Amino acid sequence: MKNEKKYLFDDPKNVKRVLYILYSCCALLLILDFVIHRHVMHSWENLWGFYPLYGFVGCVILVLVATWMRSFLMRDEDYYEKADMNDSAETTKEPLTKNIASKTGGHHVDD
């Protein structure tokens, strides 16, 4: 395993560098919030930290809605495999291994 490829974020120093860059950008944007004049449409946009709070609340709502949607969109892990097995077994009445071999171009691992 000595020839295993190293990726950029395998080194903890690089992860720390990215985090420092992220923290620096956040600090810079916080400082600029005091300096830059914004042309607002609504009075609540003048509140200090309105946009970060707005983004955070939006993300929380997005996660909550996705969690709720998961309850009725979630399927079993083998949902599609069950449907495929039922369809193939009913139409051919052959053993499942032969049917899979015919779908993969006639090659079967055990042959």
Buried (B, 14 or more C-beta within 10 A) or exposed (E): EEEEEEEEEEEEEEEEEEEEEEEEEEEEEEEEBEEEEEEEEEEEEEEEEBEEEEEEEEEEEEEEEEEEEEEEEEEEEEEEEEEBBEEBEEEEEEEEEEBBBBEEEEEEEEE
